[in-house]
Amino acid sequence: MTGPHEPRNSEYDGRPGRASRHRDDLRFEEPYGRYDDPYDAVDDEFGEFDEFGEDRGDEFEDRYDDVVGEVGADENIPRFNRVASWHNALVNPRFTSPQARNKRAALLLGGTLLVPGSAQVSAGNRRLGRVALVVTVVCWLLLLLTLLSALFWRTPLIFLTTNGLTSPVVSIALVALAIGWGVLFLDALRLARPGLLSSKARTVAIVSTIVAMVVTSGGLGYTAHLLNVTRSTVGEIFGGGLPFRPVDGRYNIMLMGADAGADRVGLRPDSMTVLSIDAKSGQTATISLPRNLQNVPFPDDSPMHDVYPDGYNCGDECLLNAVYTDVTENHADVYGDAEDPGAEAMMDAASGALGIDVQGYAMIDMAGFEQLIDAMGGITIDVGGQVPIGGGTNELTGLPNPIDGYIEPGVQHLDGYHALWYARSREGATDYDRQARQRCVQTAMLKQLNPVNVVSKFEDMAAAGTQVVRTDIPQSSIGSFVDLAVQAQDYELVGYAAGPPYYDAMFPTYPDYDQLHADVAEMLANADGSGDAQPTPAGGASTAAQGSGSTGTTLALGGGLGSQALPVTRTEPGVPGTDGTGAPTELSENGTCSVP
């Protein structure tokens, strides 16, 4: 006959309330009540194990001893009808072998890494674990949507991460996730009971937790920081307003290198290039405009057309790069409340010269260009000929500037200082040599702006960008342009210029703008992602198909990576693109280069 605290229908060893651990069907009378699982009897009296204070821990373990007895390291944990033995081991590792404890610690920490909250649901605060699991599922779904957006529709993703309203919300959410994930790791380490692990296993568990927290919580925190930097940079550089819409299927943006050095009078664009981007394929063409281009016509709807109805023909000083200074100092009022009337006038001049609608501009301060190149880690260029550092004429004194050194031929990795001089050096070179070198620098920068380089040097580049770039491109257009930039990687960069090697050296002085409009239109028609324009070796020449009713000679752009072969239209009495006798005009060694 059994006592009031003895289990029914079991092997009784004489201890009150103790049953053989080899029986599967256990029933306990008071004080444990009627439980299928003796662990539940203790849980009901003492609560969940992880909620105990230190003062009741020993009492809890003694009570477990009284209920089920300690299990040897070489014995299996018995299975009860409702709870598997591994659950019992997760709840209280003291009754498991050392190997099982190590495995348990690995499962708790690994589960927190892959499925945050799983450790708490299995062996800790189930309410906390369930909340964490819900957050985890939501985060996985959001991550999946983010990846799909990055692959198929980047515009809304770029908007969310750069917009002044949504970006702070995303940053705060990332910081909250970082803190929460760190708390879960610390709790998982507590649940792993490092004190019960061997010395080696304990060290591995602690180090693994620290590394995991740095990678996960640290990664989320750093991502939030980058988002804040991005939002700040975008807000400082880009303007507001509605996004640009393509004109004739293309976006046309003017890039200007502004030079206001100590030896210059006023600010003048030192280099002018129009980027024409196909709105469907993203294939991009660069069109260089010589700074000495004369008699530039302004479109009929331009405010400057009323000032110069016959083009910019006020004398020998009225070159293309003088438009900016002239308008800023003498005609700023014609553009009303425009933030930069000089830049507006330069866009109108480029539109009139090329026969396209230039929609926006980006002004790059050449004084800050050096900082941007350094932030990128420098650029690599295969230099064709020796390029002096210094030289030229001081416009204030009329005296020659000293030469401080040379950039030697061959593959050179240039820092900001040398890259700037390589792009702007005039000594012993024509303007067309300089333009060719500038195109090489632009191409090298684009090539070396790979994702790893951007992420690793993002903060320095962003800081340099706020000091270097000024633009009227609205923030709302960033998503579209980033999307097109990704697509453009599938195509070569098309190059063209309103001067040598496409036209002879006299073309900028006596330009035929109707012919230039026709040539540009033909070039852009081939730069639509259809693959009709094929690259040729630098300086190579071949016969091209007739265009616009004229025969053409194809010449490559001065050596830049991805240069495209495009037609040079012949006219009488000479042939633009030649020296007047039919021989192709070539760049000097000073202007030849390529990007390895």
RAJO-V922355 format. One record per residue. OMEGA is omega in degrees with one decimal (NA if undefined). D_CENTER is the distance of its C-alpha to the mean C-alpha in Angstrom with 1 decimal. Layout:
# RAJO-V922355
omega: {OMEGA | OMEGA}
d_center: {D_CENTER | D_CENTER}
This chain:
# RAJO-V922355
omega: {-175.9 | 176.2 | -175.9 | -178.3 | -176.7 | -179.8 | 178.1 | 169.6 | -178.9 | 174.8 | -172.8 | -176.6 | 175.1 | 179.9 | -178.2 | 175.1 | -176.3 | 178.5 | 175.6 | -179.1 | 179.0 | 178.8 | -179.0 | -175.8 | -175.7 | 174.6 | -178.0 | 172.3 | 175.0 | 10.3 | -176.1 | -175.9 | -179.8 | -176.6 | 172.5 | -174.4 | 179.8 | 176.9 | -179.4 | 178.1 | -179.5 | 178.7 | -177.1 | -178.4 | -172.9 | -176.5 | 179.4 | -175.3 | -174.8 | 179.5 | -179.1 | 168.6 | -178.0 | -173.5 | -178.1 | -177.4 | -178.6 | 179.9 | 179.2 | -176.7 | 176.9 | -179.1 | 176.4 | 177.0 | -177.8 | -175.4 | -172.4 | -177.2 | 178.4 | -179.2 | 179.4 | -177.3 | -177.7 | -178.9 | 176.7 | 175.7 | -176.6 | 177.5 | 174.7 | -171.8 | -171.3 | -170.0 | 179.9 | -176.5 | -178.8 | 175.1 | 179.1 | 178.4 | 177.9 | -178.9 | -177.0 | -175.9 | -178.2 | -176.5 | -179.3 | 178.3 | 177.8 | 179.4 | 179.5 | 177.5 | 177.6 | 179.3 | 178.6 | 179.0 | 179.3 | 179.5 | -178.8 | -178.6 | 177.8 | 177.2 | 177.9 | 178.0 | -175.2 | -178.4 | -178.6 | -178.3 | -177.4 | 179.3 | -179.2 | 178.3 | -176.0 | -170.0 | -175.3 | -179.6 | -174.1 | -179.8 | 176.6 | -179.3 | -179.8 | 177.7 | 179.9 | 179.2 | 177.6 | 178.5 | 179.9 | 179.6 | 178.3 | -179.8 | 177.0 | 178.0 | 178.5 | 177.6 | 177.4 | 177.7 | 178.9 | 178.8 | 178.3 | 178.2 | 179.8 | -178.4 | -169.3 | -176.7 | -171.6 | -173.0 | 179.5 | 179.2 | 178.0 | 180.0 | -177.8 | -175.0 | -179.8 | -178.0 | -177.4 | -179.4 | -174.8 | -177.7 | 177.3 | 178.6 | 178.7 | -179.8 | 179.1 | 178.8 | 179.2 | 178.3 | 178.3 | 178.1 | 179.2 | 179.7 | -179.4 | -179.9 | 177.3 | 177.7 | 179.5 | 177.8 | 179.0 | 178.6 | 178.0 | 177.0 | 176.5 | 179.7 | 179.1 | 177.9 | -178.8 | -179.8 | 179.1 | -178.0 | 173.4 | -176.9 | -179.2 | -179.4 | 178.3 | 178.4 | 179.4 | -178.5 | -178.8 | 179.9 | 179.4 | 178.4 | 179.5 | 179.8 | -179.3 | 179.1 | 178.1 | -177.6 | -174.1 | -179.2 | 177.7 | 178.8 | 178.5 | 178.6 | 179.5 | 176.6 | 176.6 | 178.0 | 179.0 | 177.5 | 177.8 | 177.9 | 179.2 | -179.1 | 180.0 | -179.2 | -179.9 | -179.8 | -178.9 | -174.1 | -170.7 | -178.4 | 177.2 | 178.2 | -178.5 | 180.0 | 175.6 | 171.7 | -178.9 | 176.3 | -176.2 | 175.4 | -176.8 | 168.2 | -179.2 | -176.7 | -179.9 | 175.2 | 179.9 | 172.4 | -175.2 | -179.1 | 176.8 | -176.5 | -177.1 | -179.2 | -178.4 | 176.4 | -179.7 | 179.2 | 176.5 | 174.0 | -177.5 | 176.1 | -177.2 | -179.7 | 175.9 | 172.9 | 177.8 | -171.5 | 177.5 | -172.3 | -179.8 | -175.2 | -175.8 | -179.9 | -171.3 | 173.9 | 175.1 | -179.7 | -179.8 | 177.6 | 178.6 | -178.7 | -179.4 | 177.4 | -174.4 | 175.2 | -177.9 | 178.7 | 173.8 | 178.5 | -177.2 | -177.3 | 179.2 | 175.0 | -179.3 | 177.5 | 177.3 | 179.5 | 179.8 | -176.5 | -179.6 | -178.1 | -176.9 | -171.2 | -177.8 | 179.2 | -176.4 | -179.6 | -176.4 | 175.2 | -175.8 | -175.4 | 177.0 | -178.4 | -176.5 | -177.7 | -178.5 | -178.0 | -179.0 | -175.3 | -170.7 | -172.1 | -176.9 | -175.3 | -175.1 | 179.5 | 173.5 | -175.8 | -179.4 | -178.2 | -179.9 | -177.8 | 178.5 | 178.4 | 177.1 | 179.7 | 178.7 | 176.6 | 178.4 | 179.8 | 178.6 | 177.5 | 179.9 | -177.8 | -173.5 | -179.6 | 177.1 | 179.9 | 177.8 | -170.4 | -176.0 | -179.1 | 170.3 | -179.9 | -179.6 | 179.4 | -176.6 | 177.7 | 178.2 | -180.0 | 179.5 | -179.8 | -179.7 | 179.1 | 178.2 | 178.4 | 178.0 | -175.9 | 180.0 | 178.3 | -178.5 | -178.1 | 171.9 | -174.3 | -177.4 | -178.0 | -178.0 | -178.1 | -178.1 | 170.2 | -174.4 | -179.2 | -176.0 | -176.3 | 175.6 | -175.5 | -179.1 | -176.6 | -176.6 | -177.8 | 178.3 | 175.5 | -179.7 | 173.9 | -174.1 | -179.2 | -177.6 | 168.1 | -170.4 | 177.6 | 179.7 | -180.0 | -176.9 | 170.8 | -171.2 | 170.9 | -175.4 | -178.2 | -177.2 | 177.2 | 178.4 | 178.4 | 177.9 | -178.2 | -170.0 | -175.6 | -179.8 | -173.7 | 177.4 | -176.3 | 172.5 | 175.8 | -176.9 | 172.1 | 179.6 | -179.7 | 178.9 | 178.1 | 178.7 | 177.4 | 176.4 | 179.3 | 178.9 | -178.5 | 178.9 | 178.8 | -179.3 | -178.4 | -174.5 | 173.5 | 178.0 | -175.7 | -179.2 | -179.8 | -179.0 | -177.8 | -174.8 | -177.3 | -171.1 | -175.6 | 179.4 | 179.8 | 179.3 | 178.6 | 178.3 | -177.9 | -179.7 | 179.8 | -172.2 | -167.9 | 170.1 | -173.4 | 173.8 | 177.4 | -178.0 | 177.1 | -176.8 | 178.8 | -174.9 | -178.3 | 179.9 | -177.7 | 176.6 | 177.8 | 179.4 | 179.0 | 177.3 | 178.5 | -176.4 | -180.0 | 179.3 | -175.7 | 175.1 | 176.3 | -178.3 | -178.9 | 178.6 | 179.5 | 177.2 | -178.7 | 179.2 | 7.5 | -178.3 | 178.2 | -179.3 | -173.1 | -179.2 | -175.0 | -179.6 | -179.9 | 179.1 | -174.0 | 171.0 | -172.5 | 176.1 | 178.4 | 178.6 | 177.6 | -178.9 | -179.4 | 179.4 | 179.0 | 179.1 | 179.4 | -179.2 | 177.9 | 178.9 | -178.0 | -176.5 | -179.8 | -178.7 | 178.9 | -179.3 | -179.7 | -177.7 | 179.6 | 175.6 | 178.3 | -178.9 | 178.0 | -180.0 | 179.5 | 177.8 | -179.4 | -179.8 | 176.7 | 179.5 | 177.7 | 178.6 | 176.5 | -178.0 | 172.6 | -176.1 | 172.5 | -177.5 | 178.7 | 179.5 | 173.1 | -170.5 | 166.0 | -177.3 | 177.4 | 176.3 | 178.5 | -175.4 | 176.7 | -176.0 | -172.5 | 169.3 | -173.1 | -179.7 | 174.0 | 179.6 | 5.5 | 179.3 | 179.1 | 175.0 | -172.6 | 178.1 | 179.7 | -178.9 | 179.6 | 179.8 | 179.0 | -178.6 | 172.4 | -177.9 | 174.3 | 174.9 | 178.0 | 179.4 | -175.8 | 179.9 | -178.2 | 175.0 | 179.4 | -177.4 | NA}
d_center: {79.2 | 75.9 | 75.2 | 73.2 | 70.1 | 70.5 | 68.4 | 70.3 | 70.8 | 69.3 | 70.5 | 71.4 | 71.5 | 73.4 | 70.4 | 70.0 | 67.0 | 65.9 | 65.7 | 65.2 | 61.6 | 62.6 | 63.3 | 60.7 | 62.5 | 62.9 | 64.3 | 64.8 | 67.4 | 67.1 | 65.7 | 62.7 | 63.6 | 63.2 | 59.9 | 58.8 | 56.6 | 57.9 | 54.4 | 54.4 | 57.7 | 56.2 | 52.9 | 55.0 | 56.9 | 54.2 | 51.1 | 47.8 | 47.7 | 44.4 | 45.8 | 48.8 | 49.2 | 50.3 | 53.9 | 54.3 | 52.4 | 55.5 | 57.6 | 55.1 | 55.1 | 59.0 | 59.2 | 57.1 | 59.5 | 62.4 | 60.9 | 59.5 | 60.3 | 58.0 | 56.8 | 57.1 | 54.2 | 55.7 | 56.4 | 54.4 | 53.5 | 55.7 | 54.3 | 55.4 | 55.6 | 52.5 | 50.1 | 49.0 | 49.7 | 46.0 | 45.6 | 48.5 | 46.9 | 43.6 | 45.6 | 47.8 | 46.9 | 50.1 | 52.0 | 49.9 | 50.0 | 47.7 | 45.8 | 45.3 | 44.1 | 41.4 | 40.3 | 40.3 | 38.1 | 35.6 | 35.7 | 35.1 | 32.1 | 30.6 | 31.1 | 29.4 | 26.3 | 26.3 | 28.1 | 28.2 | 31.6 | 33.5 | 35.1 | 36.5 | 37.9 | 39.6 | 41.0 | 40.2 | 39.9 | 39.7 | 38.9 | 35.8 | 34.8 | 35.2 | 33.0 | 30.3 | 30.7 | 30.3 | 27.1 | 25.8 | 26.7 | 25.0 | 21.7 | 22.0 | 22.6 | 19.6 | 17.4 | 19.0 | 18.5 | 14.7 | 14.5 | 16.9 | 15.0 | 11.7 | 14.2 | 16.6 | 15.7 | 12.2 | 13.7 | 15.2 | 12.4 | 10.2 | 13.6 | 14.3 | 11.4 | 11.8 | 15.5 | 17.9 | 20.1 | 18.2 | 15.4 | 18.1 | 19.8 | 16.9 | 16.6 | 20.4 | 20.5 | 18.1 | 20.3 | 23.4 | 22.3 | 21.6 | 25.1 | 26.8 | 25.5 | 26.7 | 30.1 | 30.5 | 30.0 | 32.6 | 34.9 | 34.5 | 35.5 | 38.5 | 39.5 | 39.3 | 42.3 | 41.4 | 45.0 | 46.3 | 44.1 | 45.1 | 44.0 | 41.5 | 40.2 | 39.8 | 37.8 | 35.5 | 35.1 | 34.3 | 31.8 | 30.1 | 29.8 | 28.3 | 25.7 | 24.8 | 24.5 | 22.2 | 19.9 | 20.1 | 20.9 | 19.1 | 15.9 | 16.3 | 17.2 | 14.2 | 11.9 | 14.1 | 13.9 | 10.2 | 10.8 | 13.7 | 12.1 | 9.6 | 12.8 | 14.8 | 12.8 | 12.6 | 16.3 | 17.4 | 16.0 | 16.3 | 19.7 | 21.2 | 23.2 | 23.0 | 20.4 | 21.4 | 23.4 | 23.7 | 26.9 | 28.7 | 25.8 | 23.3 | 21.1 | 22.3 | 20.5 | 22.2 | 20.6 | 23.0 | 23.3 | 25.5 | 28.1 | 30.5 | 31.7 | 35.0 | 36.8 | 35.7 | 37.5 | 35.1 | 31.5 | 31.1 | 28.2 | 28.3 | 26.3 | 25.7 | 23.6 | 23.1 | 20.1 | 21.6 | 19.3 | 21.2 | 20.5 | 21.2 | 19.9 | 17.2 | 19.2 | 19.0 | 22.0 | 22.2 | 25.6 | 26.8 | 29.5 | 32.1 | 32.6 | 36.3 | 36.4 | 39.5 | 41.0 | 37.7 | 38.6 | 37.1 | 36.8 | 39.7 | 37.7 | 36.3 | 38.1 | 38.5 | 40.6 | 43.4 | 43.2 | 43.0 | 44.4 | 45.0 | 41.7 | 40.7 | 43.9 | 45.2 | 46.1 | 44.7 | 42.3 | 40.7 | 37.8 | 34.4 | 32.7 | 35.6 | 34.8 | 32.3 | 34.9 | 37.8 | 36.3 | 35.0 | 38.5 | 40.8 | 39.5 | 36.8 | 38.9 | 38.6 | 35.1 | 36.2 | 33.7 | 30.7 | 28.6 | 28.5 | 31.4 | 31.0 | 27.6 | 29.1 | 31.9 | 29.7 | 28.0 | 31.5 | 32.7 | 30.0 | 30.7 | 34.4 | 34.0 | 31.9 | 33.3 | 30.1 | 28.7 | 26.0 | 24.2 | 22.0 | 21.3 | 18.9 | 21.0 | 19.7 | 22.1 | 23.2 | 24.4 | 20.9 | 19.5 | 20.8 | 18.8 | 15.5 | 16.5 | 17.6 | 14.4 | 12.8 | 15.8 | 17.7 | 18.0 | 20.5 | 23.0 | 26.4 | 28.7 | 31.6 | 34.0 | 34.7 | 33.0 | 34.6 | 33.0 | 34.9 | 37.8 | 38.3 | 40.5 | 40.2 | 40.6 | 42.3 | 44.9 | 45.1 | 45.2 | 43.1 | 40.2 | 40.5 | 38.6 | 37.0 | 35.9 | 34.3 | 31.2 | 32.9 | 32.6 | 30.7 | 27.3 | 26.0 | 23.0 | 22.8 | 21.7 | 21.1 | 24.8 | 25.8 | 22.9 | 24.0 | 27.6 | 26.9 | 25.4 | 28.1 | 31.3 | 34.3 | 37.0 | 38.7 | 36.3 | 36.3 | 33.8 | 32.8 | 32.2 | 29.8 | 28.0 | 27.6 | 26.2 | 23.8 | 22.5 | 22.2 | 20.1 | 17.8 | 17.6 | 17.0 | 14.1 | 12.4 | 13.5 | 12.3 | 8.7 | 8.2 | 5.8 | 8.6 | 8.9 | 5.7 | 6.4 | 10.0 | 10.3 | 8.0 | 11.2 | 13.2 | 10.9 | 10.9 | 14.6 | 15.3 | 13.6 | 16.0 | 18.8 | 18.1 | 17.1 | 19.4 | 19.1 | 20.8 | 18.0 | 18.2 | 15.6 | 16.9 | 15.8 | 12.1 | 11.9 | 14.2 | 12.5 | 9.1 | 11.5 | 13.5 | 11.0 | 10.5 | 14.3 | 14.9 | 14.0 | 17.4 | 19.3 | 20.4 | 19.8 | 23.2 | 24.8 | 27.8 | 29.8 | 32.8 | 34.6 | 35.2 | 34.8 | 35.0 | 37.9 | 40.5 | 40.2 | 42.4 | 40.3 | 38.4 | 41.8 | 43.5 | 40.7 | 41.6 | 39.1 | 40.4 | 39.8 | 36.3 | 35.5 | 36.9 | 35.0 | 31.6 | 32.3 | 33.3 | 30.2 | 27.8 | 29.9 | 29.1 | 25.4 | 24.9 | 23.5 | 27.1 | 27.1 | 30.2 | 28.9 | 28.9 | 27.7 | 30.6 | 31.0 | 30.6 | 33.9 | 35.3 | 37.4 | 38.7 | 40.5 | 38.6 | 39.9 | 41.7 | 39.9 | 41.4 | 44.7 | 44.2 | 43.9 | 40.7 | 39.6 | 36.1 | 34.5 | 31.0 | 28.8 | 29.3 | 27.7 | 24.0 | 22.0 | 22.2 | 25.0 | 27.0 | 30.8 | 31.9 | 35.5 | 37.4 | 40.2 | 43.7 | 46.0 | 49.4 | 50.9 | 48.0 | 44.8 | 41.6 | 39.5 | 42.7 | 45.0 | 47.6 | 49.4 | 47.0 | 45.2 | 41.4 | 40.0 | 37.8 | 35.4 | 36.8 | 35.5 | 33.9 | 31.6 | 30.9 | 27.7 | 25.2 | 21.9 | 22.7}
